[in-house]
Structures are given as C-alpha cells and as structure tokens.
Amino acid sequence: MRLNVITLFPEMVEQALSFGVIGRAIKQGLMTVHTYNPRDYAENKHNTVDDKPFGGGAGMVMMYDPLLRTWQAVQDSGQAGDLYYLSPQGQVLDQSLCNALAQTEALTLLCGRYDGIDQRFVDRHVDAELSIGDYVISGGELAACVVVDAIGRQLKGVLGDEDSAKTDSFMSGQLVAPQYTRSEILGQSGVPAVLLSGNHQAIAQWRAEEAALVTQQKRPDLVGTSGGSNATHVPMRTEED
Ligand SMILES: C[S@@+](CC[C@H](N)C(=O)[O-])C[C@H]1O[C@@H](n2cnc3c(N)ncnc32)[C@H](O)[C@@H]1O
C-alpha cells in the first residue's frame, strides 16, 4: 500500500513512522510512505505557504496555490488515491474506518498547520476529512501518523503473528482480556490460575468471558456492536457536495 503525506514537516512524519512494527514494515516495503512538502511548490521568493485570513482574525491560513501544486505532484505519481484532510471537523477515526482505509491501494493524507487550510481547497479537492478526536492539536502530522499506524498494522505481513491484529480491541466490538507475563518481583502472584493451567480451551473461554466483562465495565457503549471487522464505510464527498 502506498501512503502519501502532504506536510510542512516531512521529517516529523518520517521520524515518527520509523520505529517498531511500522518502521520495519516500511523498511521491508510492505507499505511505502511518500512525503510532499507544500513549501517545495510555493513558487514565490520566500517559499510562503500561508497568509492572513480574509476578514481578519488571529492565525494564518495555508494557501490554496501551493496546496494545489503539491496535490498535482502527488497525482503525477499515478498513485494518489483519495485525498483525506486531517481535521478536527472530520469523521472521528475508529477501527472500522481504519480497516476500510486499509483495503485501498493508495491514499493521500493532508496535514494542516496554523489555523488550517483555505476552505476552497477542501471544497474542490478533498474527498473526506478525518479527525482523531474532539480536541485540537497544532498540526495534522501526529494525526496522519496515527492513521498510517492504524492502517499499517492491518496490512498483511506487518505484524509478526498474522492473527494479532484480528484479536485487538475493537476488532469484534469488544476490548480484549487482560494479559500477564513473567515478573521476578511478583512471581506468579495475582496471575489468574487458568492462564498457568496449560488448558487451552479453558484459557480461551476465560479470555472470552474477561473480554465481555472489561467491555461491559470500561466501554458499555460497545456492547452489542459488531466492531471493526465489519468495516464498509469510508466517508466520501459526493458529486453534489
Ligand atoms: C491548530 S489546528 C487548526 C484548528 C482550527 N482552527 C479549528 O479550530 O478547527 C491545525 C491543524 O491541525 C490538524 N488537527 C488539529 N486537530 C485535529 C484533530 N482532532 N484531528 C485531526 N487533525 C487535527 C488539522 O490538520 C488542522 O488544520
């Protein structure tokens, strides 16, 4: 899968995605991440990419023209896919949405900075807006990395154990059961006896019961939902928009 990221801070994205399973997946070519910096497409003396908002007000706005030229460069690659603007106004990301995005061959993530981007770019070129939650952060880069990571771990071969992602929280509408491992300090104290029994059927049953219990306790809103495994919905702009 190819992920293009339009960002004023490419190093931030590249660095953040260079660790752990995602870093390894990129090194192995299981997914590719291409960054495009609007400053490289500014075409003015000071490489300006932002200006004051019409009507006044605090903050600067990312300008239409450099964004358009950057988007055209991404499209010239032939592997742009749909364009998603990371925005606090977007559909809030969940497992189902991440799974749907992971089904695509390529997509492009646009990171805003300052007070956001010229609305005309959103209206004319953005297919959908994605939010990582109802709060505001300083730029889209961290949000883009969240999206890339959440998508990446769904791709074949990225996790060592093929089933790992399938058994994550949210994949079947539940949280997962608690986990325990070796401790010199605690020994086996506090570890549920069934996990030490070697009885795989009993362990599976305990995990299923615990998953239901913690979901009920921590996220009762998930009870009765089917979760991310039934993903079908990617928010898209329609022609009438
Ligand atoms: C400081 S924010 C601009 C916020 C804007 N003034 C508003 O109140 O809606 C700058 C950029 O950070 C990104 N951003 C901020 N919060 C986000 C969120 N919750 N999800 C995704 N991206 C976010 C967007 O790309 C946005 O253009």
The ligand as a Gaussian input file, in Angstrom:
#p B3LYP/6-31G(d) Opt

LIG

0 1
 C       -4.378000      24.294000      15.093000
 S       -5.229000      23.220000      14.031000
 C       -6.439000      24.267000      13.312000
 C       -7.712000      24.171000      14.052000
 C       -8.812000      25.081000      13.524000
 N       -8.512000      26.438000      13.832000
 C      -10.123000      24.696000      14.175000
 O      -10.401000      25.193000      15.258000
 O      -10.848000      23.853000      13.621000
 C       -4.069000      22.972000      12.727000
 C       -4.214000      21.640000      12.018000
 O       -4.072000      20.575000      12.941000
 C       -4.772000      19.451000      12.463000
 N       -5.664000      18.960000      13.544000
 C       -5.953000      19.605000      14.676000
 N       -6.777000      18.897000      15.445000
 C       -7.013000      17.737000      14.786000
 C       -7.811000      16.577000      15.053000
 N       -8.519000      16.459000      16.154000
 N       -7.806000      15.585000      14.145000
 C       -7.080000      15.684000      13.002000
 N       -6.316000      16.760000      12.691000
 C       -6.288000      17.775000      13.563000
 C       -5.534000      19.879000      11.209000
 O       -4.802000      19.438000      10.060000
 C       -5.525000      21.386000      11.319000
 O       -5.577000      22.014000      10.068000

